[in-house]
Amino acid sequence: MIKPLEKNALVAFIERKDLDSVRAALKPCHPFDIASLLPELPPEQQVEILLSLPAKRQAQVFGYLDAEEQLALARALRREDLGRLFADMDPDERADLFKRLPAAVREAIVPGLAQAEREDIRKLAAYPESTVGAVMTSAYAAVPPDVTAREAIDLLRQEAPNRETIYEVFVIDATRELLGVVSLRELLLAPPESRVSEVMRREVVKVAAEAPRAEAARLIGEYDLIALPVTNGGGKLVGIVTADDAMEVAEQEELKRIQTFGGTLAVGGPDLDLLNSPFRQLFTARFFWLALLTVFGLATSHIVAAQEEMLEKAIVLAAFIAPIVDMGGNTGSQTATMVIRAMALGQIALRFSDFLKVLKRDLPVALALGGGVAVLEAVLAYTMKSLGWDVVAVIGLSMLACTVLGSLFGILLPFAARAMKQDPATLSSPVITSVMDLVGVLIYFGIAWIVLAHLFVD
């Protein structure tokens, strides 16, 4: 970590154009610490610090910046400096940045890149953002099957400086068809003259480049992989997804689940960022959900307004509408959260047997919760409002019914979403609450019409 005093010294060195002192001060620093410092400085000082570093270290520091910071710094760099930086970046990060740059900047950079780098960018940048291909890197280690273990290690020694990882080595033929995988450990322990084809594992966990990127994170997590090979439609190896890339994907997917469950995901668009997303995007995404919930709210209000006769003769019922209908939404959100979590952890899947298992497990809990809050609400209503037993019965029965139905609703919706091949988290908490508000009002007034029928007889 770069301390404030060291930061002030760096700024002083830059202002004096003493780049030798800048290089000496930054030499013991981790690239992450340097990247953390850059956004705190003006663009021109960011450029001075970055260019004072060795070429490969520049790319390492640049890789630790977030997407917006990378784009801002790329715009501040001269075209030739940006071109050199591109050449040293990891292929996946290079392709990601290339897609974000303005067309004019891309056109200026491309001629300065080697043919292999231009072709690599073209291939990686062609995959849609939501696919595995968009997060994979082409910097993988590969060897042919007919070389010896000693020859394979020699090949890896040559490839290592330009590869994302060499701990998992993929075995491919002349057409780049994936034949197997062998670890560096297995190569080191194998007899030096044994063929790679003799020590490799032929059963390889792999993923298609066109698959959703969350699938790569899932496979890496389930099989505890260092790197996951990515193949095209013809079974040819086109890249790998590393464990650190999978962690980033998993974090982004978790953020999306949080946003969708909270009703703040931009429908069909990028994730929302409270500090960096533009006003229009923040407004549009949140307005969509609020407009949807307004429809439910309007329907609920119409039902309440239609009970004018009942409320005139039992006005006290109006005081308990909010706590009763809220209980259904709260219980539904609780249950849905637990079901989605169990799905995410792999404890349950889209099977009728699992649905019955969850139902069997949750129903007694829902009944107990409903009974508990119903008794509590009824006792409070009786002691604080001095109500008759008939009104207390309406309140207690409604609370019980809303709690149980809310819990059942919270179980059903995640399974229904999976059946429709949708992310269960898209059932946002506000939507569950609004649906249960509507259902709760129907339940409350339905029970009231039955139990208090004698009040409405002329």
C-alpha positions in Angstrom: 0.0 0.0 0.0 1.3 3.4 -0.9 1.2 5.8 2.1 0.1 9.5 1.8 3.7 10.6 2.5 5.0 8.4 -0.4 2.2 9.7 -2.6 3.2 13.3 -2.0 6.8 12.4 -2.7 5.8 10.8 -6.0 3.8 13.9 -7.0 6.9 16.1 -6.2 9.1 13.9 -8.4 6.6 14.1 -11.3 6.4 17.9 -11.0 10.2 18.1 -11.2 10.2 15.6 -14.1 12.4 13.4 -12.0 11.3 10.1 -13.6 14.3 8.1 -12.3 13.1 8.9 -8.7 9.6 7.9 -9.7 10.8 4.5 -11.0 12.9 3.9 -7.9 10.0 4.8 -5.5 7.6 2.5 -7.4 9.9 -0.4 -7.9 9.0 -2.2 -4.6 5.3 -1.5 -5.0 2.8 -4.2 -6.1 1.0 -3.3 -9.4 -2.3 -3.3 -7.5 -1.1 -0.6 -5.1 0.1 1.5 -8.0 -3.2 1.1 -9.8 -5.1 2.1 -6.6 -3.0 5.3 -6.5 -3.6 6.4 -10.1 -7.3 7.4 -9.9 -6.4 9.9 -7.1 -4.2 11.9 -9.4 -4.9 14.1 -12.4 -4.8 12.4 -15.9 -1.5 13.9 -16.9 0.2 12.6 -13.7 -1.4 9.2 -14.2 0.2 9.1 -17.6 3.6 10.1 -16.3 3.6 7.4 -13.6 2.4 4.7 -16.0 5.0 5.5 -18.7 7.8 5.6 -16.1 7.3 1.9 -15.5 8.8 -1.0 -17.6 6.5 -2.1 -20.5 5.3 -5.3 -18.9 4.7 -3.7 -15.6 2.6 -1.0 -17.3 0.3 -3.7 -18.6 0.1 -5.3 -15.1 -0.9 -2.0 -13.5 -3.3 -1.1 -16.2 -5.0 -4.5 -15.8 -5.8 -3.7 -12.1 -7.8 -0.6 -13.1 -11.6 -0.9 -13.5 -13.2 -0.5 -16.9 -14.0 3.2 -16.6 -10.6 4.0 -15.3 -8.9 2.1 -18.1 -11.0 3.9 -20.7 -10.2 7.4 -19.2 -6.4 6.6 -19.0 -6.4 5.2 -22.5 -7.9 8.4 -23.9 -5.2 10.4 -22.1 -2.3 8.3 -23.6 -0.8 9.1 -26.9 -1.7 6.7 -29.7 1.8 5.2 -29.9 2.0 4.7 -26.1 -1.4 3.1 -26.1 -0.4 0.8 -29.0 2.7 -0.4 -27.0 0.5 -0.9 -23.9 -1.9 -3.0 -26.0 0.8 -5.3 -27.2 1.8 -6.2 -23.6 -1.7 -6.6 -22.2 -3.3 -10.0 -21.6 -5.4 -11.0 -24.6 -8.8 -11.0 -22.8 -8.2 -7.6 -21.2 -6.9 -6.2 -24.5 -10.1 -7.3 -26.3 -12.3 -5.9 -23.6 -10.6 -2.5 -23.7 -10.6 -2.5 -27.5 -14.5 -2.9 -27.5 -14.9 0.1 -25.2 -12.6 2.4 -27.2 -14.1 4.9 -29.6 -14.0 3.8 -33.3 -11.4 6.5 -34.2 -9.0 5.4 -31.5 -9.3 1.7 -32.5 -8.6 2.6 -36.1 -5.5 4.5 -35.0 -4.2 1.6 -32.8 -4.8 -1.4 -35.1 -2.1 -0.6 -37.7 0.6 -0.6 -35.0 -0.2 -4.1 -33.7 1.3 -7.3 -35.0 -0.9 -9.4 -37.3 -1.3 -12.1 -34.6 -2.5 -9.5 -32.1 -4.9 -8.0 -34.6 -6.4 -11.4 -35.4 -6.6 -12.3 -31.7 -8.5 -9.1 -30.8 -10.8 -9.6 -33.7 -11.7 -13.1 -32.5 -12.1 -12.3 -28.9 -14.0 -9.1 -29.4 -16.5 -10.9 -31.7 -18.2 -12.8 -28.8 -21.3 -11.3 -27.2 -20.6 -9.8 -23.7 -22.8 -12.4 -22.0 -21.0 -15.5 -23.3 -17.9 -17.4 -22.2 -16.0 -16.3 -25.2 -16.1 -12.7 -24.0 -14.3 -13.6 -20.8 -11.8 -16.2 -22.1 -8.2 -15.6 -22.9 -6.2 -17.0 -25.8 -3.0 -17.1 -23.7 -3.1 -20.7 -22.8 -0.4 -23.3 -22.7 -0.7 -26.2 -25.1 1.5 -29.1 -26.3 1.1 -31.8 -29.0 0.4 -35.4 -27.8 3.5 -37.0 -29.4 6.2 -35.1 -27.6 8.0 -36.4 -24.5 7.5 -35.1 -21.0 11.0 -33.5 -21.2 10.2 -31.8 -24.5 6.8 -30.6 -23.2 8.6 -29.0 -20.2 11.0 -27.3 -22.6 8.1 -26.0 -24.6 6.4 -24.6 -21.5 9.7 -22.9 -20.5 9.6 -21.0 -23.8 5.8 -20.2 -23.6 5.6 -19.3 -19.9 6.3 -15.5 -20.2 3.3 -15.1 -22.5 0.8 -17.5 -21.0 -1.9 -16.8 -18.4 -1.1 -20.0 -16.6 1.1 -23.1 -17.3 -0.1 -25.2 -14.4 -2.8 -26.8 -16.6 -1.5 -27.7 -20.0 -3.9 -28.6 -22.8 -3.0 -31.3 -25.4 -4.1 -30.5 -28.9 -3.4 -31.9 -32.4 -2.4 -30.0 -35.5 -6.0 -28.8 -36.1 -6.2 -27.5 -32.4 -8.7 -30.2 -31.5 -8.7 -30.7 -27.7 -7.4 -34.2 -26.9 -6.7 -34.0 -23.2 -5.1 -32.1 -20.3 -2.0 -32.7 -18.2 -0.8 -30.7 -15.2 2.7 -29.3 -14.8 3.1 -31.5 -11.8 2.2 -34.6 -13.8 4.8 -33.7 -16.4 7.5 -33.1 -13.8 6.8 -36.5 -12.2 6.5 -38.5 -15.4 9.5 -40.4 -16.8 11.3 -37.9 -19.0 10.9 -40.0 -22.2 7.2 -40.9 -21.7 4.9 -39.4 -24.3 2.4 -36.7 -23.3 -0.4 -38.9 -24.7 0.5 -41.6 -22.1 0.2 -39.3 -19.1 -2.6 -36.9 -20.2 -6.2 -37.2 -18.9 -8.6 -37.7 -21.8 -11.7 -36.8 -19.9 -11.7 -33.0 -20.0 -14.2 -30.6 -18.4 -14.8 -28.0 -21.0 -17.3 -25.3 -22.0 -18.5 -23.9 -25.3 -17.5 -20.4 -26.3 -21.2 -19.5 -26.9 -22.4 -20.7 -23.5 -23.5 -18.2 -20.8 -20.4 -16.9 -19.0 -21.9 -18.0 -15.6 -21.6 -21.6 -16.8 -17.8 -21.2 -16.8 -17.8 -19.9 -13.2 -20.1 -22.8 -12.2 -17.8 -25.5 -13.8 -14.6 -24.0 -12.3 -16.2 -23.9 -8.9 -17.7 -27.4 -9.0 -14.6 -29.1 -10.4 -12.1 -26.9 -8.5 -10.2 -26.0 -11.8 -7.3 -23.7 -12.3 -8.3 -23.1 -15.9 -11.3 -24.2 -18.0 -10.8 -24.9 -21.7 -13.1 -23.2 -24.1 -14.0 -24.9 -27.4 -15.8 -23.7 -30.5 -18.6 -25.6 -32.3 -16.1 -27.9 -34.0 -14.4 -29.0 -30.7 -11.3 -26.8 -31.4 -9.6 -25.2 -28.4 -10.0 -21.4 -28.7 -9.2 -20.2 -25.2 -9.4 -20.7 -21.5 -11.2 -19.1 -18.6 -9.0 -18.9 -15.5 -10.1 -19.1 -11.9 -9.6 -15.4 -11.2 -11.7 -14.5 -14.3 -14.3 -16.9 -13.0 -14.3 -15.2 -9.7 -15.0 -11.8 -11.4 -17.8 -13.4 -13.4 -19.3 -14.9 -10.2 -19.1 -11.5 -8.4 -20.8 -9.8 -11.4 -23.5 -12.4 -11.5 -24.1 -12.1 -7.7 -24.3 -8.3 -8.1 -26.9 -8.8 -10.8 -28.9 -11.2 -8.6 -28.8 -8.6 -5.8 -29.9 -5.8 -8.2 -32.7 -7.9 -9.7 -34.0 -9.1 -6.4 -34.0 -5.5 -5.2 -35.8 -4.3 -8.4 -33.0 -2.1 -9.7 -31.7 -4.1 -12.7 -31.7 -2.3 -16.0 -33.9 -4.5 -18.2 -32.0 -5.5 -21.2 -29.1 -3.2 -20.4 -25.9 -3.0 -18.3 -25.8 -3.3 -14.5 -26.6 -0.2 -12.5 -23.8 1.6 -10.7 -25.1 4.2 -8.1 -22.0 6.4 -8.5 -21.1 6.0 -12.2 -24.3 5.1 -14.2 -25.8 8.1 -16.1 -29.0 9.7 -14.8 -31.1 8.4 -17.7 -30.0 4.8 -17.1 -30.7 5.1 -13.3 -34.1 6.7 -13.9 -35.2 4.3 -16.7 -34.3 1.1 -14.8 -35.9 2.0 -11.6 -38.9 3.6 -13.2 -39.7 0.3 -15.0 -40.0 -1.5 -11.7 -41.8 1.3 -10.0 -44.3 1.5 -12.9 -44.9 -2.2 -12.7 -45.5 -2.1 -9.0 -47.8 0.9 -9.4 -50.1 -1.3 -11.5 -50.3 -3.8 -8.7 -50.8 -1.0 -6.2 -53.6 0.5 -8.3 -55.4 -2.9 -8.5 -55.1 -3.2 -4.7 -56.5 0.2 -4.1 -59.5 -0.5 -6.3 -60.3 -3.6 -4.3 -60.0 -1.6 -1.1 -62.2 1.2 -2.5 -64.8 -1.3 -3.5 -65.2 -2.4 0.1 -66.7 1.0 1.1 -69.9 -0.6 2.5 -67.9 -3.0 4.7 -65.5 -0.3 6.0 -68.5 2.0 6.8 -69.9 -0.6 9.1 -66.6 -1.9 10.5 -64.2 1.0 10.1 -61.7 -0.6 12.4 -60.8 -3.1 9.7 -59.0 -0.4 7.8 -56.4 -0.1 10.5 -55.2 -3.7 10.0 -54.9 -3.7 6.2 -51.3 -2.7 6.1 -49.8 -5.1 8.7 -51.8 -8.1 7.3 -50.9 -7.6 3.6 -47.3 -6.7 4.5 -46.9 -10.0 6.3 -47.6 -12.0 3.1 -44.9 -10.0 1.1 -42.3 -10.2 3.9 -42.8 -14.0 4.3 -42.7 -14.5 0.5 -39.5 -12.6 0.2 -37.9 -14.5 3.1 -38.8 -17.9 1.6 -37.8 -17.0 -2.0 -34.4 -15.8 -0.7 -33.8 -19.1 1.0 -34.9 -21.1 -2.0 -32.7 -19.1 -4.4 -29.8 -19.5 -2.1 -30.3 -23.3 -1.9 -30.4 -23.3 -5.7 -27.2 -21.3 -6.0 -25.4 -23.6 -3.6 -26.6 -26.7 -5.6 -28.7 -28.1 -2.7 -31.8 -28.2 -4.8 -32.4 -28.4 -8.6 -35.4 -28.1 -11.0 -36.9 -31.4 -10.0 -40.4 -32.2 -8.8 -39.0 -34.3 -6.0 -36.9 -31.3 -4.8 -40.0 -29.0 -5.0 -41.9 -31.5 -2.8 -38.9 -31.7 -0.4 -38.8 -27.9 0.0 -42.6 -27.8 0.4 -42.6 -30.5 3.0 -39.8 -28.8 4.9 -41.2 -25.2 4.7 -45.0 -25.9 5.1 -44.8 -26.8 8.9 -42.6 -23.7 9.4 -45.0 -21.5 7.5 -47.9 -22.8 9.5 -46.1 -22.3 12.8 -45.0 -18.8 11.7 -48.5 -17.9 10.6 -50.0 -19.3 13.8 -47.5 -17.3 15.9 -48.0 -14.0 14.2 -51.8 -14.5 14.0 -52.1 -15.1 17.7 -49.8 -12.1 18.4 -51.8 -9.8 16.1 -55.1 -11.0 17.5 -54.0 -10.5 21.1 -52.6 -7.0 20.4 -55.8 -6.1 18.5 -58.0 -7.3 21.3 -56.1 -5.7 24.2 -55.2 -2.4 22.5 -58.4 -1.8 20.4 -61.0 -3.5 22.6 -62.4 -5.3 19.5 -65.1 -7.9 19.4 -64.2 -11.5 18.9 -65.6 -11.6 15.4 -63.2 -8.8 14.2 -60.3 -10.4 16.1 -61.1 -13.7 14.3 -61.0 -11.9 10.9 -57.6 -10.4 11.8 -56.1 -13.6 13.1 -57.3 -15.8 10.3 -56.2 -13.3 7.6 -52.8 -13.1 9.2 -52.5 -16.9 9.2 -53.6 -17.2 5.6 -51.4 -14.4 4.3 -48.3 -15.8 6.0 -48.8 -19.3 4.8 -49.7 -18.3 1.2 -46.8 -15.8 1.1 -44.4 -18.6 2.0 -45.9 -21.0 -0.6 -45.6 -18.2 -3.2 -41.9 -17.7 -2.3 -41.3 -21.5 -2.9 -43.2 -21.7 -6.1 -41.8 -18.7 -8.0 -38.1 -19.7 -8.1 -39.0 -23.1 -9.4 -41.4 -21.6 -11.9 -38.6 -19.3 -13.1 -36.1 -22.2 -13.5 -38.8 -24.1 -15.5 -39.0 -21.1 -17.8 -35.2 -21.0 -18.1 -35.0 -17.7 -16.3 -32.8 -16.6 -13.4 -34.9 -17.1 -10.2 -33.4 -13.8 -8.8 -35.3 -11.9 -11.5 -38.3 -12.4 -9.2 -37.5 -9.1 -7.4 -38.5 -8.6 -3.8 -40.7 -5.6 -4.6 -42.7 -7.7 -7.1 -43.2 -10.5 -4.7 -44.4 -7.9 -2.1 -46.7 -6.2 -4.5 -48.3 -9.5 -5.7 -48.8 -10.5 -2.1 -50.4 -7.1 -1.3 -53.0 -7.8 -3.9 -53.6 -11.4 -2.7 -53.6 -10.2 0.9 -56.3 -7.7 0.3 -58.4 -10.3 -1.4 -57.9 -12.7 1.5 -58.6 -10.1 4.2 -61.8 -8.8 2.8 -62.9 -12.3 1.7 -62.7 -13.6 5.3 -64.3 -10.4 6.6 -67.3 -10.8 4.3 -67.7 -14.4 5.6 -67.1 -13.9 9.3 -68.8 -10.5 9.5 -71.7 -11.3 7.2 -74.2 -10.4 10.0 -73.1 -6.8 10.0 -74.1 -6.4 6.3 -77.7 -7.7 6.6 -80.2 -4.9 6.2 
